[in-house]
Amino acid sequence: MQHKTKWIAGTALSVALIGGGTGIAVAAGGGGDDSEPPITGNALDQARAAALEETGGGRVTETEVGDEESYYEVEVTLDDGTQVDVQLDESFNVVGRESDGAGEDEGSGDD
């Protein structure tokens, strides 16, 4: 009887941890509704290269497959803190770009 009680308690704990872990992962995922999976494998390498070429450098900080605006989305953080979302089609061609964050006023010059 004691063995069965331990198994039930362990199963309940596992379910609680799995459910809680999912909530933490979603909360830590960043903007958007977080329903899109990240880009993986060879596609990640190609998407990263295309996005960094488009932005002229920076660091890839987030990726999504199946973004509402394009097939792939790659978020790049530039050295000045600007975040640029690069939208790519299925062939890794740039189909859009949106800048937000620190360098939002790119064309305004230095004050």
Biopython code that builds the backbone (N, CA, C, O; Angstrom):
import numpy as np
from Bio.PDB.StructureBuilder import StructureBuilder

atoms = [
    (1, "MET", "N", (0.820, -1.198, 0.000)),
    (1, "MET", "CA", (0.000, 0.000, 0.000)),
    (1, "MET", "C", (0.861, 1.258, 0.000)),
    (1, "MET", "O", (0.540, 2.228, -0.687)),
    (2, "GLN", "N", (1.942, 1.250, 0.758)),
    (2, "GLN", "CA", (2.814, 2.423, 0.845)),
    (2, "GLN", "C", (3.452, 2.705, -0.519)),
    (2, "GLN", "O", (3.605, 3.870, -0.886)),
    (3, "HIS", "N", (3.826, 1.677, -1.273)),
    (3, "HIS", "CA", (4.420, 1.834, -2.595)),
    (3, "HIS", "C", (3.446, 2.549, -3.540)),
    (3, "HIS", "O", (3.853, 3.436, -4.290)),
    (4, "LYS", "N", (2.168, 2.170, -3.508)),
    (4, "LYS", "CA", (1.154, 2.783, -4.357)),
    (4, "LYS", "C", (0.990, 4.263, -4.016)),
    (4, "LYS", "O", (0.846, 5.085, -4.921)),
    (5, "THR", "N", (1.010, 4.615, -2.742)),
    (5, "THR", "CA", (0.882, 6.008, -2.309)),
    (5, "THR", "C", (2.052, 6.831, -2.829)),
    (5, "THR", "O", (1.852, 7.952, -3.298)),
    (6, "LYS", "N", (3.268, 6.300, -2.754)),
    (6, "LYS", "CA", (4.440, 7.014, -3.253)),
    (6, "LYS", "C", (4.337, 7.228, -4.765)),
    (6, "LYS", "O", (4.697, 8.294, -5.264)),
    (7, "TRP", "N", (3.851, 6.225, -5.491)),
    (7, "TRP", "CA", (3.726, 6.342, -6.931)),
    (7, "TRP", "C", (2.725, 7.433, -7.291)),
    (7, "TRP", "O", (2.986, 8.240, -8.183)),
    (8, "ILE", "N", (1.597, 7.465, -6.615)),
    (8, "ILE", "CA", (0.575, 8.493, -6.886)),
    (8, "ILE", "C", (1.121, 9.875, -6.567)),
    (8, "ILE", "O", (0.943, 10.808, -7.350)),
    (9, "ALA", "N", (1.781, 10.016, -5.427)),
    (9, "ALA", "CA", (2.350, 11.308, -5.060)),
    (9, "ALA", "C", (3.417, 11.733, -6.066)),
    (9, "ALA", "O", (3.476, 12.903, -6.446)),
    (10, "GLY", "N", (4.253, 10.802, -6.498)),
    (10, "GLY", "CA", (5.289, 11.108, -7.484)),
    (10, "GLY", "C", (4.705, 11.519, -8.819)),
    (10, "GLY", "O", (5.213, 12.433, -9.469)),
    (11, "THR", "N", (3.641, 10.850, -9.230)),
    (11, "THR", "CA", (2.978, 11.187, -10.482)),
    (11, "THR", "C", (2.358, 12.576, -10.405)),
    (11, "THR", "O", (2.470, 13.360, -11.348)),
    (12, "ALA", "N", (1.712, 12.881, -9.297)),
    (12, "ALA", "CA", (1.112, 14.208, -9.123)),
    (12, "ALA", "C", (2.181, 15.289, -9.146)),
    (12, "ALA", "O", (1.978, 16.350, -9.737)),
    (13, "LEU", "N", (3.314, 15.032, -8.509)),
    (13, "LEU", "CA", (4.405, 15.992, -8.502)),
    (13, "LEU", "C", (4.950, 16.180, -9.917)),
    (13, "LEU", "O", (5.235, 17.307, -10.324)),
    (14, "SER", "N", (5.096, 15.098, -10.663)),
    (14, "SER", "CA", (5.582, 15.190, -12.035)),
    (14, "SER", "C", (4.650, 16.020, -12.894)),
    (14, "SER", "O", (5.108, 16.859, -13.670)),
    (15, "VAL", "N", (3.355, 15.802, -12.770)),
    (15, "VAL", "CA", (2.371, 16.567, -13.535)),
    (15, "VAL", "C", (2.453, 18.039, -13.155)),
    (15, "VAL", "O", (2.418, 18.905, -14.029)),
    (16, "ALA", "N", (2.561, 18.331, -11.870)),
    (16, "ALA", "CA", (2.657, 19.721, -11.416)),
    (16, "ALA", "C", (3.921, 20.378, -11.953)),
    (16, "ALA", "O", (3.883, 21.531, -12.383)),
    (17, "LEU", "N", (5.032, 19.664, -11.933)),
    (17, "LEU", "CA", (6.284, 20.233, -12.424)),
    (17, "LEU", "C", (6.248, 20.448, -13.924)),
    (17, "LEU", "O", (6.718, 21.474, -14.414)),
    (18, "ILE", "N", (5.701, 19.500, -14.653)),
    (18, "ILE", "CA", (5.605, 19.647, -16.101)),
    (18, "ILE", "C", (4.709, 20.822, -16.441)),
    (18, "ILE", "O", (5.067, 21.643, -17.285)),
    (19, "GLY", "N", (3.565, 20.920, -15.811)),
    (19, "GLY", "CA", (2.648, 22.033, -16.060)),
    (19, "GLY", "C", (3.279, 23.357, -15.675)),
    (19, "GLY", "O", (3.154, 24.336, -16.410)),
    (20, "GLY", "N", (3.957, 23.405, -14.534)),
    (20, "GLY", "CA", (4.608, 24.634, -14.099)),
    (20, "GLY", "C", (5.755, 24.999, -15.006)),
    (20, "GLY", "O", (5.960, 26.176, -15.305)),
    (21, "GLY", "N", (6.508, 24.011, -15.451)),
    (21, "GLY", "CA", (7.627, 24.271, -16.350)),
    (21, "GLY", "C", (7.167, 24.870, -17.661)),
    (21, "GLY", "O", (7.843, 25.733, -18.222)),
    (22, "THR", "N", (6.032, 24.426, -18.152)),
    (22, "THR", "CA", (5.490, 24.969, -19.382)),
    (22, "THR", "C", (5.150, 26.437, -19.208)),
    (22, "THR", "O", (5.443, 27.255, -20.080)),
    (23, "GLY", "N", (4.534, 26.773, -18.085)),
    (23, "GLY", "CA", (4.196, 28.169, -17.816)),
    (23, "GLY", "C", (5.429, 29.036, -17.737)),
    (23, "GLY", "O", (5.423, 30.166, -18.225)),
    (24, "ILE", "N", (6.474, 28.535, -17.139)),
    (24, "ILE", "CA", (7.709, 29.294, -17.026)),
    (24, "ILE", "C", (8.327, 29.494, -18.398)),
    (24, "ILE", "O", (8.794, 30.588, -18.714)),
    (25, "ALA", "N", (8.335, 28.459, -19.210)),
    (25, "ALA", "CA", (8.923, 28.568, -20.539)),
    (25, "ALA", "C", (8.172, 29.583, -21.378)),
    (25, "ALA", "O", (8.793, 30.360, -22.103)),
    (26, "VAL", "N", (6.853, 29.596, -21.296)),
    (26, "VAL", "CA", (6.054, 30.538, -22.055)),
    (26, "VAL", "C", (6.315, 31.953, -21.573)),
    (26, "VAL", "O", (6.469, 32.867, -22.384)),
    (27, "ALA", "N", (6.366, 32.144, -20.264)),
    (27, "ALA", "CA", (6.591, 33.478, -19.718)),
    (27, "ALA", "C", (7.972, 33.992, -20.080)),
    (27, "ALA", "O", (8.139, 35.190, -20.308)),
    (28, "ALA", "N", (8.960, 33.121, -20.139)),
    (28, "ALA", "CA", (10.323, 33.549, -20.447)),
    (28, "ALA", "C", (10.553, 33.705, -21.938)),
    (28, "ALA", "O", (11.603, 34.206, -22.341)),
    (29, "GLY", "N", (9.601, 33.290, -22.773)),
    (29, "GLY", "CA", (9.795, 33.280, -24.210)),
    (29, "GLY", "C", (9.848, 34.635, -24.864)),
    (29, "GLY", "O", (10.377, 34.743, -25.971)),
    (30, "GLY", "N", (9.334, 35.672, -24.247)),
    (30, "GLY", "CA", (9.389, 37.002, -24.824)),
    (30, "GLY", "C", (8.069, 37.384, -25.447)),
    (30, "GLY", "O", (7.033, 36.784, -25.163)),
    (31, "GLY", "N", (8.118, 38.413, -26.321)),
    (31, "GLY", "CA", (6.927, 39.030, -26.865)),
    (31, "GLY", "C", (6.071, 38.113, -27.698)),
    (31, "GLY", "O", (6.415, 36.953, -27.927)),
    (32, "GLY", "N", (4.948, 38.645, -28.152)),
    (32, "GLY", "CA", (4.026, 37.869, -28.956)),
    (32, "GLY", "C", (3.218, 36.911, -28.105)),
    (32, "GLY", "O", (3.268, 36.941, -26.875)),
    (33, "ASP", "N", (2.468, 36.058, -28.794)),
    (33, "ASP", "CA", (1.650, 35.115, -28.040)),
    (33, "ASP", "C", (2.394, 33.817, -27.778)),
    (33, "ASP", "O", (1.834, 32.899, -27.179)),
    (34, "ASP", "N", (3.642, 33.723, -28.213)),
    (34, "ASP", "CA", (4.520, 32.594, -27.945)),
    (34, "ASP", "C", (3.980, 31.259, -28.428)),
    (34, "ASP", "O", (4.414, 30.215, -27.939)),
    (35, "SER", "N", (3.042, 31.260, -29.377)),
    (35, "SER", "CA", (2.521, 29.999, -29.884)),
    (35, "SER", "C", (3.363, 29.470, -31.038)),
    (35, "SER", "O", (3.233, 28.302, -31.406)),
    (36, "GLU", "N", (4.228, 30.311, -31.619)),
    (36, "GLU", "CA", (5.068, 29.870, -32.721)),
    (36, "GLU", "C", (6.340, 29.229, -32.176)),
    (36, "GLU", "O", (6.968, 29.763, -31.262)),
    (37, "PRO", "N", (6.714, 28.094, -32.733)),
    (37, "PRO", "CA", (7.939, 27.423, -32.283)),
    (37, "PRO", "C", (9.181, 28.145, -32.804)),
    (37, "PRO", "O", (9.100, 28.872, -33.794)),
    (38, "PRO", "N", (10.322, 27.954, -32.154)),
    (38, "PRO", "CA", (11.568, 28.543, -32.657)),
    (38, "PRO", "C", (12.051, 27.811, -33.902)),
    (38, "PRO", "O", (11.679, 26.663, -34.145)),
    (39, "ILE", "N", (12.875, 28.480, -34.679)),
    (39, "ILE", "CA", (13.493, 27.855, -35.846)),
    (39, "ILE", "C", (14.598, 26.930, -35.334)),
    (39, "ILE", "O", (15.314, 27.281, -34.397)),
    (40, "THR", "N", (14.740, 25.753, -35.943)),
    (40, "THR", "CA", (15.749, 24.796, -35.503)),
    (40, "THR", "C", (16.524, 24.236, -36.687)),
    (40, "THR", "O", (16.146, 24.428, -37.843)),
    (41, "GLY", "N", (17.610, 23.543, -36.379)),
    (41, "GLY", "CA", (18.375, 22.796, -37.369)),
    (41, "GLY", "C", (18.996, 23.663, -38.443)),
    (41, "GLY", "O", (19.405, 24.796, -38.189)),
    (42, "ASN", "N", (19.061, 23.112, -39.657)),
    (42, "ASN", "CA", (19.653, 23.796, -40.796)),
    (42, "ASN", "C", (18.891, 25.074, -41.129)),
    (42, "ASN", "O", (19.489, 26.064, -41.552)),
    (43, "ALA", "N", (17.588, 25.054, -40.941)),
    (43, "ALA", "CA", (16.783, 26.251, -41.201)),
    (43, "ALA", "C", (17.225, 27.404, -40.308)),
    (43, "ALA", "O", (17.241, 28.553, -40.750)),
    (44, "LEU", "N", (17.583, 27.117, -39.064)),
    (44, "LEU", "CA", (18.060, 28.156, -38.154)),
    (44, "LEU", "C", (19.346, 28.779, -38.690)),
    (44, "LEU", "O", (19.501, 30.000, -38.668)),
    (45, "ASP", "N", (20.259, 27.951, -39.167)),
    (45, "ASP", "CA", (21.514, 28.471, -39.718)),
    (45, "ASP", "C", (21.252, 29.389, -40.915)),
    (45, "ASP", "O", (21.856, 30.456, -41.021)),
    (46, "GLN", "N", (20.360, 28.978, -41.810)),
    (46, "GLN", "CA", (20.049, 29.778, -42.995)),
    (46, "GLN", "C", (19.309, 31.064, -42.632)),
    (46, "GLN", "O", (19.597, 32.127, -43.181)),
    (47, "ALA", "N", (18.362, 30.965, -41.712)),
    (47, "ALA", "CA", (17.602, 32.144, -41.295)),
    (47, "ALA", "C", (18.517, 33.146, -40.587)),
    (47, "ALA", "O", (18.433, 34.350, -40.829)),
    (48, "ARG", "N", (19.386, 32.641, -39.715)),
    (48, "ARG", "CA", (20.339, 33.505, -39.003)),
    (48, "ARG", "C", (21.225, 34.251, -40.002)),
    (48, "ARG", "O", (21.403, 35.465, -39.893)),
    (49, "ALA", "N", (21.780, 33.522, -40.976)),
    (49, "ALA", "CA", (22.667, 34.141, -41.968)),
    (49, "ALA", "C", (21.930, 35.222, -42.768)),
    (49, "ALA", "O", (22.471, 36.305, -42.987)),
    (50, "ALA", "N", (20.716, 34.937, -43.199)),
    (50, "ALA", "CA", (19.944, 35.906, -43.984)),
    (50, "ALA", "C", (19.613, 37.150, -43.158)),
    (50, "ALA", "O", (19.708, 38.270, -43.660)),
    (51, "ALA", "N", (19.230, 36.960, -41.904)),
    (51, "ALA", "CA", (18.865, 38.089, -41.053)),
    (51, "ALA", "C", (20.078, 38.955, -40.729)),
    (51, "ALA", "O", (19.989, 40.183, -40.760)),
    (52, "LEU", "N", (21.209, 38.327, -40.417)),
    (52, "LEU", "CA", (22.412, 39.094, -40.088)),
    (52, "LEU", "C", (22.960, 39.832, -41.311)),
    (52, "LEU", "O", (23.528, 40.917, -41.185)),
    (53, "GLU", "N", (22.787, 39.239, -42.492)),
    (53, "GLU", "CA", (23.174, 39.944, -43.714)),
    (53, "GLU", "C", (22.286, 41.175, -43.906)),
    (53, "GLU", "O", (22.776, 42.243, -44.274)),
    (54, "GLU", "N", (21.007, 41.032, -43.662)),
    (54, "GLU", "CA", (20.051, 42.138, -43.799)),
    (54, "GLU", "C", (20.357, 43.271, -42.830)),
    (54, "GLU", "O", (20.253, 44.442, -43.197)),
    (55, "THR", "N", (20.730, 42.942, -41.603)),
    (55, "THR", "CA", (20.966, 43.965, -40.579)),
    (55, "THR", "C", (22.412, 44.454, -40.546)),
    (55, "THR", "O", (22.712, 45.442, -39.876)),
    (56, "GLY", "N", (23.306, 43.779, -41.255)),
    (56, "GLY", "CA", (24.708, 44.164, -41.248)),
    (56, "GLY", "C", (25.436, 43.748, -39.982)),
    (56, "GLY", "O", (26.475, 44.317, -39.648)),
    (57, "GLY", "N", (24.901, 42.765, -39.277)),
    (57, "GLY", "CA", (25.535, 42.271, -38.051)),
    (57, "GLY", "C", (24.554, 42.274, -36.904)),
    (57, "GLY", "O", (23.356, 42.489, -37.090)),
    (58, "GLY", "N", (25.075, 42.034, -35.720)),
    (58, "GLY", "CA", (24.242, 41.963, -34.529)),
    (58, "GLY", "C", (24.240, 40.558, -33.962)),
    (58, "GLY", "O", (25.089, 39.728, -34.290)),
    (59, "ARG", "N", (23.257, 40.314, -33.098)),
    (59, "ARG", "CA", (23.156, 39.029, -32.399)),
    (59, "ARG", "C", (21.708, 38.552, -32.482)),
    (59, "ARG", "O", (20.788, 39.287, -32.126)),
    (60, "VAL", "N", (21.509, 37.324, -32.952)),
    (60, "VAL", "CA", (20.157, 36.761, -33.032)),
    (60, "VAL", "C", (19.685, 36.447, -31.620)),
    (60, "VAL", "O", (20.331, 35.687, -30.899)),
    (61, "THR", "N", (18.558, 37.031, -31.228)),
    (61, "THR", "CA", (18.055, 36.870, -29.867)),
    (61, "THR", "C", (16.756, 36.082, -29.773)),
    (61, "THR", "O", (16.379, 35.646, -28.685)),
    (62, "GLU", "N", (16.071, 35.894, -30.889)),
    (62, "GLU", "CA", (14.828, 35.109, -30.877)),
    (62, "GLU", "C", (14.462, 34.739, -32.301)),
    (62, "GLU", "O", (14.758, 35.482, -33.237)),
    (63, "THR", "N", (13.814, 33.585, -32.467)),
    (63, "THR", "CA", (13.356, 33.153, -33.787)),
    (63, "THR", "C", (11.963, 32.544, -33.664)),
    (63, "THR", "O", (11.571, 32.075, -32.595)),
    (64, "GLU", "N", (11.220, 32.556, -34.770)),
    (64, "GLU", "CA", (9.883, 31.944, -34.808)),
    (64, "GLU", "C", (9.638, 31.353, -36.179)),
    (64, "GLU", "O", (10.058, 31.911, -37.193)),
    (65, "VAL", "N", (8.955, 30.220, -36.204)),
    (65, "VAL", "CA", (8.448, 29.639, -37.443)),
    (65, "VAL", "C", (6.950, 29.889, -37.462)),
    (65, "VAL", "O", (6.272, 29.694, -36.454)),
    (66, "GLY", "N", (6.435, 30.320, -38.602)),
    (66, "GLY", "CA", (4.996, 30.504, -38.721)),
    (66, "GLY", "C", (4.512, 31.806, -38.116)),
    (66, "GLY", "O", (3.384, 31.880, -37.627)),
    (67, "ASP", "N", (5.340, 32.824, -38.140)),
    (67, "ASP", "CA", (4.946, 34.138, -37.657)),
    (67, "ASP", "C", (3.761, 34.643, -38.477)),
    (67, "ASP", "O", (3.609, 34.264, -39.638)),
    (68, "GLU", "N", (2.929, 35.486, -37.890)),
    (68, "GLU", "CA", (1.743, 35.968, -38.605)),
    (68, "GLU", "C", (2.097, 36.838, -39.808)),
    (68, "GLU", "O", (1.261, 37.022, -40.693)),
    (69, "GLU", "N", (3.309, 37.376, -39.863)),
    (69, "GLU", "CA", (3.710, 38.258, -40.952)),
    (69, "GLU", "C", (4.556, 37.563, -42.021)),
    (69, "GLU", "O", (4.706, 38.091, -43.123)),
    (70, "SER", "N", (5.100, 36.405, -41.717)),
    (70, "SER", "CA", (5.981, 35.723, -42.661)),
    (70, "SER", "C", (6.162, 34.270, -42.233)),
    (70, "SER", "O", (5.634, 33.840, -41.208)),
    (71, "TYR", "N", (6.914, 33.525, -43.031)),
    (71, "TYR", "CA", (7.156, 32.127, -42.677)),
    (71, "TYR", "C", (8.113, 32.020, -41.495)),
    (71, "TYR", "O", (7.882, 31.250, -40.563)),
    (72, "TYR", "N", (9.207, 32.817, -41.545)),
    (72, "TYR", "CA", (10.170, 32.865, -40.448)),
    (72, "TYR", "C", (10.302, 34.298, -39.949)),
    (72, "TYR", "O", (10.176, 35.247, -40.724)),
    (73, "GLU", "N", (10.554, 34.450, -38.657)),
    (73, "GLU", "CA", (10.911, 35.752, -38.100)),
    (73, "GLU", "C", (12.173, 35.573, -37.264)),
    (73, "GLU", "O", (12.271, 34.657, -36.447)),
    (74, "VAL", "N", (13.135, 36.465, -37.483)),
    (74, "VAL", "CA", (14.380, 36.428, -36.727)),
    (74, "VAL", "C", (14.560, 37.791, -36.067)),
    (74, "VAL", "O", (14.607, 38.815, -36.749)),
    (75, "GLU", "N", (14.661, 37.800, -34.752)),
    (75, "GLU", "CA", (14.911, 39.039, -34.021)),
    (75, "GLU", "C", (16.417, 39.181, -33.837)),
    (75, "GLU", "O", (17.083, 38.284, -33.319)),
    (76, "VAL", "N", (16.942, 40.327, -34.274)),
    (76, "VAL", "CA", (18.370, 40.618, -34.157)),
    (76, "VAL", "C", (18.528, 41.840, -33.268)),
    (76, "VAL", "O", (17.850, 42.849, -33.466)),
    (77, "THR", "N", (19.426, 41.752, -32.286)),
    (77, "THR", "CA", (19.760, 42.900, -31.458)),
    (77, "THR", "C", (21.089, 43.455, -31.944)),
    (77, "THR", "O", (22.105, 42.760, -31.953)),
    (78, "LEU", "N", (21.062, 44.717, -32.346)),
    (78, "LEU", "CA", (22.262, 45.368, -32.850)),
    (78, "LEU", "C", (23.119, 45.870, -31.693)),
    (78, "LEU", "O", (22.671, 45.898, -30.546)),
    (79, "ASP", "N", (24.354, 46.267, -31.997)),
    (79, "ASP", "CA", (25.281, 46.729, -30.969)),
    (79, "ASP", "C", (24.754, 47.927, -30.183)),
    (79, "ASP", "O", (25.084, 48.085, -29.008)),
    (80, "ASP", "N", (23.932, 48.779, -30.819)),
    (80, "ASP", "CA", (23.390, 49.958, -30.127)),
    (80, "ASP", "C", (22.133, 49.649, -29.320)),
    (80, "ASP", "O", (21.531, 50.554, -28.740)),
    (81, "GLY", "N", (21.732, 48.372, -29.277)),
    (81, "GLY", "CA", (20.556, 47.960, -28.513)),
    (81, "GLY", "C", (19.274, 47.893, -29.319)),
    (81, "GLY", "O", (18.255, 47.413, -28.822)),
    (82, "THR", "N", (19.308, 48.364, -30.550)),
    (82, "THR", "CA", (18.138, 48.304, -31.420)),
    (82, "THR", "C", (17.770, 46.855, -31.686)),
    (82, "THR", "O", (18.639, 46.019, -31.933)),
    (83, "GLN", "N", (16.481, 46.564, -31.636)),
    (83, "GLN", "CA", (16.002, 45.229, -32.007)),
    (83, "GLN", "C", (15.323, 45.327, -33.358)),
    (83, "GLN", "O", (14.453, 46.170, -33.576)),
    (84, "VAL", "N", (15.735, 44.451, -34.261)),
    (84, "VAL", "CA", (15.189, 44.425, -35.610)),
    (84, "VAL", "C", (14.570, 43.056, -35.842)),
    (84, "VAL", "O", (15.227, 42.030, -35.672)),
    (85, "ASP", "N", (13.296, 43.048, -36.233)),
    (85, "ASP", "CA", (12.620, 41.809, -36.606)),
    (85, "ASP", "C", (12.719, 41.677, -38.116)),
    (85, "ASP", "O", (12.189, 42.505, -38.858)),
    (86, "VAL", "N", (13.401, 40.630, -38.567)),
    (86, "VAL", "CA", (13.563, 40.373, -39.991)),
    (86, "VAL", "C", (12.597, 39.260, -40.377)),
    (86, "VAL", "O", (12.626, 38.167, -39.810)),
    (87, "GLN", "N", (11.742, 39.557, -41.351)),
    (87, "GLN", "CA", (10.751, 38.600, -41.841)),
    (87, "GLN", "C", (11.303, 37.904, -43.073)),
    (87, "GLN", "O", (11.782, 38.555, -44.002)),
    (88, "LEU", "N", (11.233, 36.558, -43.079)),
    (88, "LEU", "CA", (11.757, 35.764, -44.191)),
    (88, "LEU", "C", (10.680, 34.849, -44.753)),
    (88, "LEU", "O", (9.802, 34.385, -44.026)),
    (89, "ASP", "N", (10.756, 34.593, -46.065)),
    (89, "ASP", "CA", (9.851, 33.607, -46.658)),
    (89, "ASP", "C", (10.461, 32.204, -46.510)),
    (89, "ASP", "O", (11.518, 32.048, -45.899)),
    (90, "GLU", "N", (9.798, 31.196, -47.065)),
    (90, "GLU", "CA", (10.252, 29.808, -46.923)),
    (90, "GLU", "C", (11.616, 29.551, -47.560)),
    (90, "GLU", "O", (12.290, 28.581, -47.213)),
    (91, "SER", "N", (12.028, 30.423, -48.498)),
    (91, "SER", "CA", (13.326, 30.279, -49.166)),
    (91, "SER", "C", (14.382, 31.182, -48.530)),
    (91, "SER", "O", (15.469, 31.343, -49.086)),
    (92, "PHE", "N", (14.079, 31.768, -47.380)),
    (92, "PHE", "CA", (14.991, 32.620, -46.616)),
    (92, "PHE", "C", (15.279, 33.949, -47.290)),
    (92, "PHE", "O", (16.328, 34.554, -47.067)),
    (93, "ASN", "N", (14.326, 34.410, -48.131)),
    (93, "ASN", "CA", (14.419, 35.737, -48.723)),
    (93, "ASN", "C", (13.766, 36.731, -47.771)),
    (93, "ASN", "O", (12.728, 36.435, -47.179)),
    (94, "VAL", "N", (14.365, 37.902, -47.620)),
    (94, "VAL", "CA", (13.808, 38.936, -46.747)),
    (94, "VAL", "C", (12.546, 39.488, -47.394)),
    (94, "VAL", "O", (12.565, 39.916, -48.548)),
    (95, "VAL", "N", (11.449, 39.476, -46.641)),
    (95, "VAL", "CA", (10.183, 40.013, -47.130)),
    (95, "VAL", "C", (9.684, 41.166, -46.264)),
    (95, "VAL", "O", (8.648, 41.763, -46.560)),
    (96, "GLY", "N", (10.412, 41.480, -45.204)),
    (96, "GLY", "CA", (10.036, 42.593, -44.348)),
    (96, "GLY", "C", (11.052, 42.795, -43.245)),
    (96, "GLY", "O", (11.868, 41.924, -42.941)),
    (97, "ARG", "N", (10.971, 43.982, -42.655)),
    (97, "ARG", "CA", (11.901, 44.339, -41.580)),
    (97, "ARG", "C", (11.237, 45.406, -40.721)),
    (97, "ARG", "O", (10.672, 46.371, -41.238)),
    (98, "GLU", "N", (11.310, 45.226, -39.418)),
    (98, "GLU", "CA", (10.723, 46.204, -38.502)),
    (98, "GLU", "C", (11.695, 46.441, -37.356)),
    (98, "GLU", "O", (12.193, 45.500, -36.738)),
    (99, "SER", "N", (11.952, 47.705, -37.089)),
    (99, "SER", "CA", (12.892, 48.068, -36.029)),
    (99, "SER", "C", (12.126, 48.581, -34.827)),
    (99, "SER", "O", (11.174, 49.350, -34.962)),
    (100, "ASP", "N", (12.556, 48.142, -33.635)),
    (100, "ASP", "CA", (11.979, 48.658, -32.407)),
    (100, "ASP", "C", (13.066, 48.671, -31.335)),
    (100, "ASP", "O", (14.078, 47.984, -31.475)),
    (101, "GLY", "N", (12.874, 49.420, -30.302)),
    (101, "GLY", "CA", (13.863, 49.448, -29.228)),
    (101, "GLY", "C", (14.717, 50.687, -29.254)),
    (101, "GLY", "O", (14.278, 51.742, -29.713)),
    (102, "ALA", "N", (15.943, 50.569, -28.762)),
    (102, "ALA", "CA", (16.827, 51.702, -28.513)),
    (102, "ALA", "C", (17.113, 52.542, -29.754)),
    (102, "ALA", "O", (17.174, 53.767, -29.654)),
    (103, "GLY", "N", (17.287, 51.934, -30.897)),
    (103, "GLY", "CA", (17.658, 52.675, -32.097)),
    (103, "GLY", "C", (16.499, 52.964, -33.009)),
    (103, "GLY", "O", (16.684, 53.047, -34.223)),
    (104, "GLU", "N", (15.313, 53.119, -32.473)),
    (104, "GLU", "CA", (14.113, 53.281, -33.268)),
    (104, "GLU", "C", (14.175, 54.499, -34.189)),
    (104, "GLU", "O", (13.580, 54.488, -35.266)),
    (105, "ASP", "N", (14.888, 55.544, -33.778)),
    (105, "ASP", "CA", (14.977, 56.769, -34.569)),
    (105, "ASP", "C", (16.230, 56.753, -35.433)),
    (105, "ASP", "O", (17.017, 57.699, -35.381)),
    (106, "GLU", "N", (16.435, 55.709, -36.222)),
    (106, "GLU", "CA", (17.652, 55.521, -36.988)),
    (106, "GLU", "C", (17.999, 56.692, -37.876)),
    (106, "GLU", "O", (19.177, 57.031, -37.985)),
    (107, "GLY", "N", (17.030, 57.333, -38.521)),
    (107, "GLY", "CA", (17.319, 58.393, -39.455)),
    (107, "GLY", "C", (17.454, 59.764, -38.830)),
    (107, "GLY", "O", (17.669, 60.730, -39.562)),
    (108, "SER", "N", (17.340, 59.906, -37.520)),
    (108, "SER", "CA", (17.307, 61.230, -36.909)),
    (108, "SER", "C", (18.686, 61.800, -36.628)),
    (108, "SER", "O", (18.783, 62.988, -36.319)),
    (109, "GLY", "N", (19.766, 61.017, -36.717)),
    (109, "GLY", "CA", (21.105, 61.515, -36.451)),
    (109, "GLY", "C", (21.385, 61.588, -34.968)),
    (109, "GLY", "O", (20.527, 61.263, -34.147)),
    (110, "ASP", "N", (22.602, 62.021, -34.622)),
    (110, "ASP", "CA", (22.997, 62.107, -33.205)),
    (110, "ASP", "C", (22.589, 63.446, -32.624)),
    (110, "ASP", "O", (22.707, 64.479, -33.283)),
    (111, "ASP", "N", (22.123, 63.430, -31.423)),
    (111, "ASP", "CA", (21.721, 64.674, -30.725)),
    (111, "ASP", "C", (22.808, 65.151, -29.812)),
    (111, "ASP", "O", (22.651, 66.175, -29.147)),
]
sb = StructureBuilder()
sb.init_structure("model")
sb.init_model(0)
sb.init_chain("A")
sb.init_seg("    ")
for serial, (resi, resn, name, xyz) in enumerate(atoms, 1):
    if name == "N":
        sb.init_residue(resn, " ", resi, " ")
    sb.init_atom(name, np.array(xyz, "f"), 0.0, 1.0, " ", f" {name:<3s}", serial, name[0])
structure = sb.get_structure()
